[in-house]
Amino acid sequence: MVKRVLEWFGVVTAIIYSMLVASNTGNEVLGFSLLFLSAIAIGIWAFLCRHYGILLLQFFYASAGVIGMLRWL
């Protein structure tokens, strides 16, 4: 059950992040925060499910989230 929640929480937050950043409505910091949360959730899910390629990718997404937040603050 925990794996399913992590997976879908990560997916939903990534979708919302994408829409917020693409809409260019001034919600970029919130969007990049959601990208970071999404990467953490999917990263934990990937680790638990032994999807190490996806786990590595999430490190880069989390980094992009942090960079995005810092650049927009």
HELIX and SHEET records of a PDB file:
HELIX    1   1 VAL A    2  SER A   23  1                                  22    
HELIX    2   2 GLU A   28  LEU A   48  1                                  21    
HELIX    3   3 TYR A   52  TRP A   72  1                                  21    
END                                                                             
